Amino acid sequence: MTPRYWNMWWTLTMAAAELTLLVVVLEALGILQDVGLALGVAGVLLTIVFGLTASTRSSLTGFRGGIVPRLDRIITLLEERLPPTTT
């Protein structure tokens, strides 16, 4: 079982960034030639997309942990203090 704080998207971000760096090195050495440019651009785009997804997931986890219990408490207080509705 994975730890609760582990975010798969951060792992994908780091893997995409590392592969992009590898492509840049291979392109600089002349091994990939024209394909290296396309792979480098694709790697940068994947790193950006994975990074944005990872940061959004991390933010939502913190939001759920901090805000949702407070909202539940507000609902409970309102239900206790307001008269029951007669609909």
PDB file with SEQRES, HELIX, SHEET and CRYST1 records, atoms N, CA, C and O in Angstrom:
SEQRES   1 A   87  MET THR PRO ARG TYR TRP ASN MET TRP TRP THR LEU THR          
SEQRES   2 A   87  MET ALA ALA ALA GLU LEU THR LEU LEU VAL VAL VAL LEU          
SEQRES   3 A   87  GLU ALA LEU GLY ILE LEU GLN ASP VAL GLY LEU ALA LEU          
SEQRES   4 A   87  GLY VAL ALA GLY VAL LEU LEU THR ILE VAL PHE GLY LEU          
SEQRES   5 A   87  THR ALA SER THR ARG SER SER LEU THR GLY PHE ARG GLY          
SEQRES   6 A   87  GLY ILE VAL PRO ARG LEU ASP ARG ILE ILE THR LEU LEU          
SEQRES   7 A   87  GLU GLU ARG LEU PRO PRO THR THR THR                          
HELIX    1 AA1 MET A    8  ALA A   28  1                                  21    
HELIX    2 AA2 ASP A   34  ARG A   81  1                                  48    
CRYST1    1.000    1.000    1.000  90.00  90.00  90.00 P 1           1          
ATOM      1  N   MET A   1       0.838  -1.171   0.000  1.00  0.00           N  
ATOM      2  CA  MET A   1       0.000   0.000   0.000  1.00  0.00           C  
ATOM      3  C   MET A   1       0.892   1.246   0.000  1.00  0.00           C  
ATOM      4  O   MET A   1       1.892   1.311   0.716  1.00  0.00           O  
ATOM      5  N   THR A   2       0.508   2.235  -0.819  1.00  0.00           N  
ATOM      6  CA  THR A   2       1.305   3.454  -0.904  1.00  0.00           C  
ATOM      7  C   THR A   2       0.979   4.378   0.259  1.00  0.00           C  
ATOM      8  O   THR A   2      -0.136   4.352   0.780  1.00  0.00           O  
ATOM      9  N   PRO A   3       1.943   5.195   0.667  1.00  0.00           N  
ATOM     10  CA  PRO A   3       1.667   6.146   1.745  1.00  0.00           C  
ATOM     11  C   PRO A   3       0.566   7.124   1.346  1.00  0.00           C  
ATOM     12  O   PRO A   3       0.335   7.364   0.161  1.00  0.00           O  
ATOM     13  N   ARG A   4      -0.098   7.676   2.331  1.00  0.00           N  
ATOM     14  CA  ARG A   4      -1.214   8.572   2.067  1.00  0.00           C  
ATOM     15  C   ARG A   4      -0.771   9.855   1.364  1.00  0.00           C  
ATOM     16  O   ARG A   4      -1.528  10.410   0.567  1.00  0.00           O  
ATOM     17  N   TYR A   5       0.403  10.319   1.637  1.00  0.00           N  
ATOM     18  CA  TYR A   5       0.878  11.579   1.081  1.00  0.00           C  
ATOM     19  C   TYR A   5       1.509  11.429  -0.300  1.00  0.00           C  
ATOM     20  O   TYR A   5       1.895  12.432  -0.900  1.00  0.00           O  
ATOM     21  N   TRP A   6       1.625  10.219  -0.818  1.00  0.00           N  
ATOM     22  CA  TRP A   6       2.260  10.001  -2.112  1.00  0.00           C  
ATOM     23  C   TRP A   6       1.315  10.429  -3.224  1.00  0.00           C  
ATOM     24  O   TRP A   6       0.143  10.052  -3.229  1.00  0.00           O  
ATOM     25  N   ASN A   7       1.818  11.210  -4.159  1.00  0.00           N  
ATOM     26  CA  ASN A   7       1.021  11.702  -5.272  1.00  0.00           C  
ATOM     27  C   ASN A   7       1.638  11.160  -6.559  1.00  0.00           C  
ATOM     28  O   ASN A   7       2.761  11.513  -6.919  1.00  0.00           O  
ATOM     29  N   MET A   8       0.894  10.305  -7.239  1.00  0.00           N  
ATOM     30  CA  MET A   8       1.376   9.673  -8.458  1.00  0.00           C  
ATOM     31  C   MET A   8       1.781  10.717  -9.501  1.00  0.00           C  
ATOM     32  O   MET A   8       2.722  10.499 -10.263  1.00  0.00           O  
ATOM     33  N   TRP A   9       1.079  11.837  -9.537  1.00  0.00           N  
ATOM     34  CA  TRP A   9       1.345  12.851 -10.555  1.00  0.00           C  
ATOM     35  C   TRP A   9       2.696  13.529 -10.352  1.00  0.00           C  
ATOM     36  O   TRP A   9       3.337  13.921 -11.327  1.00  0.00           O  
ATOM     37  N   TRP A  10       3.146  13.676  -9.093  1.00  0.00           N  
ATOM     38  CA  TRP A  10       4.482  14.236  -8.868  1.00  0.00           C  
ATOM     39  C   TRP A  10       5.539  13.268  -9.392  1.00  0.00           C  
ATOM     40  O   TRP A  10       6.560  13.691  -9.934  1.00  0.00           O  
ATOM     41  N   THR A  11       5.293  11.975  -9.231  1.00  0.00           N  
ATOM     42  CA  THR A  11       6.230  10.976  -9.738  1.00  0.00           C  
ATOM     43  C   THR A  11       6.303  11.046 -11.265  1.00  0.00           C  
ATOM     44  O   THR A  11       7.388  10.989 -11.844  1.00  0.00           O  
ATOM     45  N   LEU A  12       5.146  11.169 -11.908  1.00  0.00           N  
ATOM     46  CA  LEU A  12       5.133  11.283 -13.371  1.00  0.00           C  
ATOM     47  C   LEU A  12       5.812  12.580 -13.830  1.00  0.00           C  
ATOM     48  O   LEU A  12       6.481  12.599 -14.863  1.00  0.00           O  
ATOM     49  N   THR A  13       5.639  13.648 -13.070  1.00  0.00           N  
ATOM     50  CA  THR A  13       6.296  14.915 -13.410  1.00  0.00           C  
ATOM     51  C   THR A  13       7.813  14.751 -13.386  1.00  0.00           C  
ATOM     52  O   THR A  13       8.508  15.171 -14.311  1.00  0.00           O  
ATOM     53  N   MET A  14       8.314  14.140 -12.325  1.00  0.00           N  
ATOM     54  CA  MET A  14       9.763  13.960 -12.208  1.00  0.00           C  
ATOM     55  C   MET A  14      10.299  13.023 -13.288  1.00  0.00           C  
ATOM     56  O   MET A  14      11.373  13.267 -13.837  1.00  0.00           O  
ATOM     57  N   ALA A  15       9.564  11.955 -13.598  1.00  0.00           N  
ATOM     58  CA  ALA A  15      10.004  11.028 -14.641  1.00  0.00           C  
ATOM     59  C   ALA A  15      10.045  11.727 -16.004  1.00  0.00           C  
ATOM     60  O   ALA A  15      10.992  11.540 -16.768  1.00  0.00           O  
ATOM     61  N   ALA A  16       9.028  12.523 -16.308  1.00  0.00           N  
ATOM     62  CA  ALA A  16       9.003  13.244 -17.584  1.00  0.00           C  
ATOM     63  C   ALA A  16      10.148  14.253 -17.652  1.00  0.00           C  
ATOM     64  O   ALA A  16      10.778  14.407 -18.698  1.00  0.00           O  
ATOM     65  N   ALA A  17      10.419  14.937 -16.543  1.00  0.00           N  
ATOM     66  CA  ALA A  17      11.521  15.910 -16.523  1.00  0.00           C  
ATOM     67  C   ALA A  17      12.870  15.219 -16.725  1.00  0.00           C  
ATOM     68  O   ALA A  17      13.721  15.718 -17.460  1.00  0.00           O  
ATOM     69  N   GLU A  18      13.063  14.079 -16.078  1.00  0.00           N  
ATOM     70  CA  GLU A  18      14.325  13.350 -16.228  1.00  0.00           C  
ATOM     71  C   GLU A  18      14.506  12.842 -17.654  1.00  0.00           C  
ATOM     72  O   GLU A  18      15.600  12.930 -18.212  1.00  0.00           O  
ATOM     73  N   LEU A  19      13.436  12.311 -18.247  1.00  0.00           N  
ATOM     74  CA  LEU A  19      13.533  11.843 -19.636  1.00  0.00           C  
ATOM     75  C   LEU A  19      13.793  13.010 -20.592  1.00  0.00           C  
ATOM     76  O   LEU A  19      14.513  12.860 -21.579  1.00  0.00           O  
ATOM     77  N   THR A  20      13.211  14.157 -20.299  1.00  0.00           N  
ATOM     78  CA  THR A  20      13.451  15.342 -21.128  1.00  0.00           C  
ATOM     79  C   THR A  20      14.918  15.759 -21.051  1.00  0.00           C  
ATOM     80  O   THR A  20      15.526  16.105 -22.064  1.00  0.00           O  
ATOM     81  N   LEU A  21      15.478  15.723 -19.853  1.00  0.00           N  
ATOM     82  CA  LEU A  21      16.900  16.044 -19.724  1.00  0.00           C  
ATOM     83  C   LEU A  21      17.777  15.044 -20.473  1.00  0.00           C  
ATOM     84  O   LEU A  21      18.779  15.425 -21.079  1.00  0.00           O  
ATOM     85  N   LEU A  22      17.407  13.786 -20.432  1.00  0.00           N  
ATOM     86  CA  LEU A  22      18.140  12.769 -21.181  1.00  0.00           C  
ATOM     87  C   LEU A  22      18.072  13.049 -22.681  1.00  0.00           C  
ATOM     88  O   LEU A  22      19.072  12.922 -23.388  1.00  0.00           O  
ATOM     89  N   VAL A  23      16.889  13.430 -23.161  1.00  0.00           N  
ATOM     90  CA  VAL A  23      16.729  13.765 -24.580  1.00  0.00           C  
ATOM     91  C   VAL A  23      17.591  14.966 -24.951  1.00  0.00           C  
ATOM     92  O   VAL A  23      18.198  14.986 -26.022  1.00  0.00           O  
ATOM     93  N   VAL A  24      17.647  15.964 -24.074  1.00  0.00           N  
ATOM     94  CA  VAL A  24      18.463  17.155 -24.343  1.00  0.00           C  
ATOM     95  C   VAL A  24      19.938  16.775 -24.451  1.00  0.00           C  
ATOM     96  O   VAL A  24      20.642  17.258 -25.338  1.00  0.00           O  
ATOM     97  N   VAL A  25      20.397  15.926 -23.566  1.00  0.00           N  
ATOM     98  CA  VAL A  25      21.802  15.497 -23.613  1.00  0.00           C  
ATOM     99  C   VAL A  25      22.076  14.711 -24.890  1.00  0.00           C  
ATOM    100  O   VAL A  25      23.085  14.935 -25.559  1.00  0.00           O  
ATOM    101  N   LEU A  26      21.179  13.793 -25.223  1.00  0.00           N  
ATOM    102  CA  LEU A  26      21.369  13.009 -26.454  1.00  0.00           C  
ATOM    103  C   LEU A  26      21.303  13.889 -27.696  1.00  0.00           C  
ATOM    104  O   LEU A  26      22.021  13.652 -28.667  1.00  0.00           O  
ATOM    105  N   GLU A  27      20.452  14.891 -27.667  1.00  0.00           N  
ATOM    106  CA  GLU A  27      20.374  15.841 -28.789  1.00  0.00           C  
ATOM    107  C   GLU A  27      21.660  16.650 -28.897  1.00  0.00           C  
ATOM    108  O   GLU A  27      22.159  16.883 -29.998  1.00  0.00           O  
ATOM    109  N   ALA A  28      22.197  17.081 -27.754  1.00  0.00           N  
ATOM    110  CA  ALA A  28      23.443  17.853 -27.764  1.00  0.00           C  
ATOM    111  C   ALA A  28      24.605  17.025 -28.295  1.00  0.00           C  
ATOM    112  O   ALA A  28      25.518  17.560 -28.924  1.00  0.00           O  
ATOM    113  N   LEU A  29      24.571  15.729 -28.042  1.00  0.00           N  
ATOM    114  CA  LEU A  29      25.626  14.844 -28.545  1.00  0.00           C  
ATOM    115  C   LEU A  29      25.416  14.463 -30.009  1.00  0.00           C  
ATOM    116  O   LEU A  29      26.283  13.841 -30.623  1.00  0.00           O  
ATOM    117  N   GLY A  30      24.263  14.836 -30.565  1.00  0.00           N  
ATOM    118  CA  GLY A  30      23.992  14.550 -31.975  1.00  0.00           C  
ATOM    119  C   GLY A  30      23.462  13.162 -32.230  1.00  0.00           C  
ATOM    120  O   GLY A  30      23.438  12.722 -33.380  1.00  0.00           O  
ATOM    121  N   ILE A  31      23.040  12.462 -31.211  1.00  0.00           N  
ATOM    122  CA  ILE A  31      22.569  11.083 -31.377  1.00  0.00           C  
ATOM    123  C   ILE A  31      21.148  11.047 -31.932  1.00  0.00           C  
ATOM    124  O   ILE A  31      20.850  10.229 -32.802  1.00  0.00           O  
ATOM    125  N   LEU A  32      20.276  11.912 -31.449  1.00  0.00           N  
ATOM    126  CA  LEU A  32      18.872  11.873 -31.868  1.00  0.00           C  
ATOM    127  C   LEU A  32      18.585  12.697 -33.113  1.00  0.00           C  
ATOM    128  O   LEU A  32      17.593  12.445 -33.797  1.00  0.00           O  
ATOM    129  N   GLN A  33      19.401  13.643 -33.414  1.00  0.00           N  
ATOM    130  CA  GLN A  33      19.291  14.527 -34.573  1.00  0.00           C  
ATOM    131  C   GLN A  33      17.940  15.242 -34.589  1.00  0.00           C  
ATOM    132  O   GLN A  33      17.601  15.898 -33.604  1.00  0.00           O  
ATOM    133  N   ASP A  34      17.172  15.145 -35.644  1.00  0.00           N  
ATOM    134  CA  ASP A  34      15.927  15.914 -35.764  1.00  0.00           C  
ATOM    135  C   ASP A  34      14.835  15.429 -34.818  1.00  0.00           C  
ATOM    136  O   ASP A  34      13.975  16.216 -34.424  1.00  0.00           O  
ATOM    137  N   VAL A  35      14.850  14.185 -34.455  1.00  0.00           N  
ATOM    138  CA  VAL A  35      13.835  13.634 -33.565  1.00  0.00           C  
ATOM    139  C   VAL A  35      13.975  14.214 -32.157  1.00  0.00           C  
ATOM    140  O   VAL A  35      12.990  14.321 -31.427  1.00  0.00           O  
ATOM    141  N   GLY A  36      15.180  14.580 -31.783  1.00  0.00           N  
ATOM    142  CA  GLY A  36      15.439  15.104 -30.450  1.00  0.00           C  
ATOM    143  C   GLY A  36      14.672  16.371 -30.136  1.00  0.00           C  
ATOM    144  O   GLY A  36      14.211  16.555 -29.010  1.00  0.00           O  
ATOM    145  N   LEU A  37      14.531  17.245 -31.117  1.00  0.00           N  
ATOM    146  CA  LEU A  37      13.791  18.484 -30.900  1.00  0.00           C  
ATOM    147  C   LEU A  37      12.320  18.190 -30.591  1.00  0.00           C  
ATOM    148  O   LEU A  37      11.754  18.756 -29.656  1.00  0.00           O  
ATOM    149  N   ALA A  38      11.716  17.318 -31.367  1.00  0.00           N  
ATOM    150  CA  ALA A  38      10.310  16.969 -31.138  1.00  0.00           C  
ATOM    151  C   ALA A  38      10.132  16.270 -29.794  1.00  0.00           C  
ATOM    152  O   ALA A  38       9.175  16.551 -29.071  1.00  0.00           O  
ATOM    153  N   LEU A  39      11.038  15.369 -29.456  1.00  0.00           N  
ATOM    154  CA  LEU A  39      10.956  14.683 -28.169  1.00  0.00           C  
ATOM    155  C   LEU A  39      11.175  15.639 -27.007  1.00  0.00           C  
ATOM    156  O   LEU A  39      10.539  15.503 -25.962  1.00  0.00           O  
ATOM    157  N   GLY A  40      12.071  16.606 -27.182  1.00  0.00           N  
ATOM    158  CA  GLY A  40      12.309  17.599 -26.139  1.00  0.00           C  
ATOM    159  C   GLY A  40      11.082  18.456 -25.882  1.00  0.00           C  
ATOM    160  O   GLY A  40      10.726  18.704 -24.730  1.00  0.00           O  
ATOM    161  N   VAL A  41      10.436  18.909 -26.946  1.00  0.00           N  
ATOM    162  CA  VAL A  41       9.223  19.713 -26.805  1.00  0.00           C  
ATOM    163  C   VAL A  41       8.107  18.891 -26.160  1.00  0.00           C  
ATOM    164  O   VAL A  41       7.403  19.379 -25.275  1.00  0.00           O  
ATOM    165  N   ALA A  42       7.950  17.655 -26.600  1.00  0.00           N  
ATOM    166  CA  ALA A  42       6.925  16.776 -26.010  1.00  0.00           C  
ATOM    167  C   ALA A  42       7.216  16.535 -24.528  1.00  0.00           C  
ATOM    168  O   ALA A  42       6.293  16.515 -23.713  1.00  0.00           O  
ATOM    169  N   GLY A  43       8.477  16.353 -24.178  1.00  0.00           N  
ATOM    170  CA  GLY A  43       8.845  16.140 -22.781  1.00  0.00           C  
ATOM    171  C   GLY A  43       8.552  17.344 -21.905  1.00  0.00           C  
ATOM    172  O   GLY A  43       8.080  17.201 -20.777  1.00  0.00           O  
ATOM    173  N   VAL A  44       8.832  18.532 -22.425  1.00  0.00           N  
ATOM    174  CA  VAL A  44       8.542  19.756 -21.665  1.00  0.00           C  
ATOM    175  C   VAL A  44       7.034  19.901 -21.469  1.00  0.00           C  
ATOM    176  O   VAL A  44       6.576  20.233 -20.376  1.00  0.00           O  
ATOM    177  N   LEU A  45       6.270  19.655 -22.520  1.00  0.00           N  
ATOM    178  CA  LEU A  45       4.806  19.751 -22.406  1.00  0.00           C  
ATOM    179  C   LEU A  45       4.253  18.741 -21.402  1.00  0.00           C  
ATOM    180  O   LEU A  45       3.386  19.079 -20.596  1.00  0.00           O  
ATOM    181  N   LEU A  46       4.747  17.512 -21.446  1.00  0.00           N  
ATOM    182  CA  LEU A  46       4.292  16.502 -20.481  1.00  0.00           C  
ATOM    183  C   LEU A  46       4.665  16.892 -19.050  1.00  0.00           C  
ATOM    184  O   LEU A  46       3.877  16.702 -18.124  1.00  0.00           O  
ATOM    185  N   THR A  47       5.856  17.432 -18.878  1.00  0.00           N  
ATOM    186  CA  THR A  47       6.271  17.860 -17.546  1.00  0.00           C  
ATOM    187  C   THR A  47       5.354  18.958 -17.018  1.00  0.00           C  
ATOM    188  O   THR A  47       4.972  18.941 -15.848  1.00  0.00           O  
ATOM    189  N   ILE A  48       5.001  19.907 -17.873  1.00  0.00           N  
ATOM    190  CA  ILE A  48       4.094  20.985 -17.455  1.00  0.00           C  
ATOM    191  C   ILE A  48       2.715  20.440 -17.109  1.00  0.00           C  
ATOM    192  O   ILE A  48       2.150  20.796 -16.074  1.00  0.00           O  
ATOM    193  N   VAL A  49       2.174  19.588 -17.958  1.00  0.00           N  
ATOM    194  CA  VAL A  49       0.831  19.045 -17.716  1.00  0.00           C  
ATOM    195  C   VAL A  49       0.809  18.204 -16.443  1.00  0.00           C  
ATOM    196  O   VAL A  49      -0.087  18.358 -15.612  1.00  0.00           O  
ATOM    197  N   PHE A  50       1.780  17.325 -16.289  1.00  0.00           N  
ATOM    198  CA  PHE A  50       1.829  16.491 -15.083  1.00  0.00           C  
ATOM    199  C   PHE A  50       2.030  17.353 -13.834  1.00  0.00           C  
ATOM    200  O   PHE A  50       1.432  17.084 -12.792  1.00  0.00           O  
ATOM    201  N   GLY A  51       2.867  18.382 -13.934  1.00  0.00           N  
ATOM    202  CA  GLY A  51       3.106  19.259 -12.791  1.00  0.00           C  
ATOM    203  C   GLY A  51       1.859  20.024 -12.376  1.00  0.00           C  
ATOM    204  O   GLY A  51       1.570  20.146 -11.186  1.00  0.00           O  
ATOM    205  N   LEU A  52       1.120  20.538 -13.352  1.00  0.00           N  
ATOM    206  CA  LEU A  52      -0.126  21.238 -13.035  1.00  0.00           C  
ATOM    207  C   LEU A  52      -1.145  20.301 -12.394  1.00  0.00           C  
ATOM    208  O   LEU A  52      -1.824  20.669 -11.435  1.00  0.00           O  
ATOM    209  N   THR A  53      -1.244  19.097 -12.928  1.00  0.00           N  
ATOM    210  CA  THR A  53      -2.164  18.116 -12.357  1.00  0.00           C  
ATOM    211  C   THR A  53      -1.751  17.756 -10.936  1.00  0.00           C  
ATOM    212  O   THR A  53      -2.598  17.650 -10.049  1.00  0.00           O  
ATOM    213  N   ALA A  54      -0.461  17.571 -10.720  1.00  0.00           N  
ATOM    214  CA  ALA A  54       0.033  17.203  -9.387  1.00  0.00           C  
ATOM    215  C   ALA A  54      -0.243  18.298  -8.369  1.00  0.00           C  
ATOM    216  O   ALA A  54      -0.670  18.016  -7.250  1.00  0.00           O  
ATOM    217  N   SER A  55      -0.002  19.544  -8.753  1.00  0.00           N  
ATOM    218  CA  SER A  55      -0.220  20.632  -7.794  1.00  0.00           C  
ATOM    219  C   SER A  55      -1.699  20.804  -7.488  1.00  0.00           C  
ATOM    220  O   SER A  55      -2.067  21.130  -6.359  1.00  0.00           O  
ATOM    221  N   THR A  56      -2.554  20.585  -8.491  1.00  0.00           N  
ATOM    222  CA  THR A  56      -3.996  20.661  -8.255  1.00  0.00           C  
ATOM    223  C   THR A  56      -4.444  19.567  -7.302  1.00  0.00           C  
ATOM    224  O   THR A  56      -5.233  19.817  -6.390  1.00  0.00           O  
ATOM    225  N   ARG A  57      -3.945  18.357  -7.508  1.00  0.00           N  
ATOM    226  CA  ARG A  57      -4.315  17.239  -6.623  1.00  0.00           C  
ATOM    227  C   ARG A  57      -3.848  17.492  -5.199  1.00  0.00           C  
ATOM    228  O   ARG A  57      -4.581  17.214  -4.250  1.00  0.00           O  
ATOM    229  N   SER A  58      -2.633  18.018  -5.037  1.00  0.00           N  
ATOM    230  CA  SER A  58      -2.118  18.303  -3.694  1.00  0.00           C  
ATOM    231  C   SER A  58      -2.947  19.385  -3.012  1.00  0.00           C  
ATOM    232  O   SER A  58      -3.230  19.296  -1.817  1.00  0.00           O  
ATOM    233  N   SER A  59      -3.332  20.394  -3.764  1.00  0.00           N  
ATOM    234  CA  SER A  59      -4.140  21.475  -3.196  1.00  0.00           C  
ATOM    235  C   SER A  59      -5.505  20.982  -2.756  1.00  0.00           C  
ATOM    236  O   SER A  59      -5.997  21.361  -1.693  1.00  0.00           O  
ATOM    237  N   LEU A  60      -6.119  20.136  -3.574  1.00  0.00           N  
ATOM    238  CA  LEU A  60      -7.445  19.625  -3.227  1.00  0.00           C  
ATOM    239  C   LEU A  60      -7.398  18.724  -2.010  1.00  0.00           C  
ATOM    240  O   LEU A  60      -8.341  18.703  -1.219  1.00  0.00           O  
ATOM    241  N   THR A  61      -6.313  17.976  -1.846  1.00  0.00           N  
ATOM    242  CA  THR A  61      -6.177  17.127  -0.668  1.00  0.00           C  
ATOM    243  C   THR A  61      -6.128  17.982   0.591  1.00  0.00           C  
ATOM    244  O   THR A  61      -6.773  17.658   1.588  1.00  0.00           O  
ATOM    245  N   GLY A  62      -5.375  19.060   0.553  1.00  0.00           N  
ATOM    246  CA  GLY A  62      -5.310  19.966   1.691  1.00  0.00           C  
ATOM    247  C   GLY A  62      -6.633  20.658   1.940  1.00  0.00           C  
ATOM    248  O   GLY A  62      -7.014  20.882   3.089  1.00  0.00           O  
ATOM    249  N   PHE A  63      -7.333  20.995   0.877  1.00  0.00           N  
ATOM    250  CA  PHE A  63      -8.634  21.649   1.000  1.00  0.00           C  
ATOM    251  C   PHE A  63      -9.637  20.722   1.677  1.00  0.00           C  
ATOM    252  O   PHE A  63     -10.356  21.125   2.591  1.00  0.00           O  
ATOM    253  N   ARG A  64      -9.672  19.485   1.218  1.00  0.00           N  
ATOM    254  CA  ARG A  64     -10.601  18.521   1.813  1.00  0.00           C  
ATOM    255  C   ARG A  64     -10.294  18.285   3.277  1.00  0.00           C  
ATOM    256  O   ARG A  64     -11.207  18.173   4.095  1.00  0.00           O  
ATOM    257  N   GLY A  65      -9.027  18.210   3.612  1.00  0.00           N  
ATOM    258  CA  GLY A  65      -8.647  17.937   4.991  1.00  0.00           C  
ATOM    259  C   GLY A  65      -8.938  19.085   5.938  1.00  0.00           C  
ATOM    260  O   GLY A  65      -9.194  18.854   7.120  1.00  0.00           O  
ATOM    261  N   GLY A  66      -8.904  20.321   5.447  1.00  0.00           N  
ATOM    262  CA  GLY A  66      -9.076  21.468   6.332  1.00  0.00           C  
ATOM    263  C   GLY A  66     -10.457  22.083   6.302  1.00  0.00           C  
ATOM    264  O   GLY A  66     -10.948  22.532   7.338  1.00  0.00           O  
ATOM    265  N   ILE A  67     -11.096  22.117   5.149  1.00  0.00           N  
ATOM    266  CA  ILE A  67     -12.350  22.845   4.996  1.00  0.00           C  
ATOM    267  C   ILE A  67     -13.571  21.968   5.221  1.00  0.00           C  
ATOM    268  O   ILE A  67     -14.523  22.399   5.872  1.00  0.00           O  
ATOM    269  N   VAL A  68     -13.566  20.771   4.706  1.00  0.00           N  
ATOM    270  CA  VAL A  68     -14.751  19.913   4.787  1.00  0.00           C  
ATOM    271  C   VAL A  68     -15.173  19.636   6.229  1.00  0.00           C  
ATOM    272  O   VAL A  68     -16.370  19.702   6.510  1.00  0.00           O  
ATOM    273  N   PRO A  69     -14.264  19.330   7.163  1.00  0.00           N  
ATOM    274  CA  PRO A  69     -14.712  19.145   8.548  1.00  0.00           C  
ATOM    275  C   PRO A  69     -15.354  20.402   9.135  1.00  0.00           C  
ATOM    276  O   PRO A  69     -16.300  20.303   9.917  1.00  0.00           O  
ATOM    277  N   ARG A  70     -14.855  21.568   8.769  1.00  0.00           N  
ATOM    278  CA  ARG A  70     -15.451  22.813   9.255  1.00  0.00           C  
ATOM    279  C   ARG A  70     -16.854  23.007   8.695  1.00  0.00           C  
ATOM    280  O   ARG A  70     -17.763  23.446   9.400  1.00  0.00           O  
ATOM    281  N   LEU A  71     -17.018  22.674   7.423  1.00  0.00           N  
ATOM    282  CA  LEU A  71     -18.351  22.784   6.825  1.00  0.00           C  
ATOM    283  C   LEU A  71     -19.328  21.825   7.486  1.00  0.00           C  
ATOM    284  O   LEU A  71     -20.486  22.174   7.715  1.00  0.00           O  
ATOM    285  N   ASP A  72     -18.867  20.619   7.794  1.00  0.00           N  
ATOM    286  CA  ASP A  72     -19.725  19.666   8.503  1.00  0.00           C  
ATOM    287  C   ASP A  72     -20.126  20.205   9.868  1.00  0.00           C  
ATOM    288  O   ASP A  72     -21.268  20.032  10.293  1.00  0.00           O  
ATOM    289  N   ARG A  73     -19.204  20.849  10.548  1.00  0.00           N  
ATOM    290  CA  ARG A  73     -19.505  21.430  11.868  1.00  0.00           C  
ATOM    291  C   ARG A  73     -20.519  22.568  11.749  1.00  0.00           C  
ATOM    292  O   ARG A  73     -21.414  22.683  12.587  1.00  0.00           O  
ATOM    293  N   ILE A  74     -20.393  23.404  10.727  1.00  0.00           N  
ATOM    294  CA  ILE A  74     -21.353  24.489  10.499  1.00  0.00           C  
ATOM    295  C   ILE A  74     -22.746  23.923  10.231  1.00  0.00           C  
ATOM    296  O   ILE A  74     -23.735  24.434  10.757  1.00  0.00           O  
ATOM    297  N   ILE A  75     -22.826  22.885   9.427  1.00  0.00           N  
ATOM    298  CA  ILE A  75     -24.121  22.265   9.126  1.00  0.00           C  
ATOM    299  C   ILE A  75     -24.747  21.713  10.401  1.00  0.00           C  
ATOM    300  O   ILE A  75     -25.944  21.886  10.631  1.00  0.00           O  
ATOM    301  N   THR A  76     -23.946  21.054  11.228  1.00  0.00           N  
ATOM    302  CA  THR A  76     -24.449  20.502  12.487  1.00  0.00           C  
ATOM    303  C   THR A  76     -24.972  21.609  13.395  1.00  0.00           C  
ATOM    304  O   THR A  76     -26.044  21.474  13.984  1.00  0.00           O  
ATOM    305  N   LEU A  77     -24.226  22.698  13.510  1.00  0.00           N  
ATOM    306  CA  LEU A  77     -24.674  23.821  14.338  1.00  0.00           C  
ATOM    307  C   LEU A  77     -25.973  24.428  13.818  1.00  0.00           C  
ATOM    308  O   LEU A  77     -26.868  24.752  14.598  1.00  0.00           O  
ATOM    309  N   LEU A  78     -26.072  24.580  12.513  1.00  0.00           N  
ATOM    310  CA  LEU A  78     -27.299  25.137  11.944  1.00  0.00           C  
ATOM    311  C   LEU A  78     -28.499  24.215  12.184  1.00  0.00           C  
ATOM    312  O   LEU A  78     -29.596  24.678  12.494  1.00  0.00           O  
ATOM    313  N   GLU A  79     -28.279  22.918  12.038  1.00  0.00           N  
ATOM    314  CA  GLU A  79     -29.372  21.973  12.267  1.00  0.00           C  
ATOM    315  C   GLU A  79     -29.817  21.978  13.723  1.00  0.00           C  
ATOM    316  O   GLU A  79     -31.002  21.806  14.009  1.00  0.00           O  
ATOM    317  N   GLU A  80     -28.880  22.174  14.644  1.00  0.00           N  
ATOM    318  CA  GLU A  80     -29.215  22.207  16.072  1.00  0.00           C  
ATOM    319  C   GLU A  80     -29.976  23.478  16.448  1.00  0.00           C  
ATOM    320  O   GLU A  80     -30.885  23.430  17.278  1.00  0.00           O  
ATOM    321  N   ARG A  81     -29.620  24.597  15.855  1.00  0.00           N  
ATOM    322  CA  ARG A  81     -30.144  25.885  16.299  1.00  0.00           C  
ATOM    323  C   ARG A  81     -31.347  26.389  15.519  1.00  0.00           C  
ATOM    324  O   ARG A  81     -32.133  27.175  16.048  1.00  0.00           O  
ATOM    325  N   LEU A  82     -31.508  25.964  14.297  1.00  0.00           N  
ATOM    326  CA  LEU A  82     -32.641  26.435  13.514  1.00  0.00           C  
ATOM    327  C   LEU A  82     -33.856  25.554  13.764  1.00  0.00           C  
ATOM    328  O   LEU A  82     -33.713  24.352  13.988  1.00  0.00           O  
ATOM    329  N   PRO A  83     -35.045  26.137  13.727  1.00  0.00           N  
ATOM    330  CA  PRO A  83     -36.227  25.306  13.931  1.00  0.00           C  
ATOM    331  C   PRO A  83     -36.428  24.394  12.730  1.00  0.00           C  
ATOM    332  O   PRO A  83     -36.034  24.735  11.615  1.00  0.00           O  
ATOM    333  N   PRO A  84     -37.034  23.243  12.952  1.00  0.00           N  
ATOM    334  CA  PRO A  84     -37.260  22.328  11.828  1.00  0.00           C  
ATOM    335  C   PRO A  84     -38.217  22.940  10.813  1.00  0.00           C  
ATOM    336  O   PRO A  84     -39.134  23.683  11.165  1.00  0.00           O  
ATOM    337  N   THR A  85     -37.990  22.620   9.585  1.00  0.00           N  
ATOM    338  CA  THR A  85     -38.867  23.157   8.529  1.00  0.00           C  
ATOM    339  C   THR A  85     -40.140  22.343   8.451  1.00  0.00           C  
ATOM    340  O   THR A  85     -40.145  21.152   8.761  1.00  0.00           O  
ATOM    341  N   THR A  86     -41.210  22.980   8.039  1.00  0.00           N  
ATOM    342  CA  THR A  86     -42.504  22.306   7.924  1.00  0.00           C  
ATOM    343  C   THR A  86     -42.949  22.328   6.461  1.00  0.00           C  
ATOM    344  O   THR A  86     -43.885  23.034   6.087  1.00  0.00           O  
ATOM    345  N   THR A  87     -42.271  21.556   5.671  1.00  0.00           N  
ATOM    346  CA  THR A  87     -42.643  21.494   4.247  1.00  0.00           C  
ATOM    347  C   THR A  87     -43.383  20.247   3.930  1.00  0.00           C  
ATOM    348  O   THR A  87     -43.770  20.034   2.781  1.00  0.00           O  
TER     349      THR A  87                                                      
END                                                                             
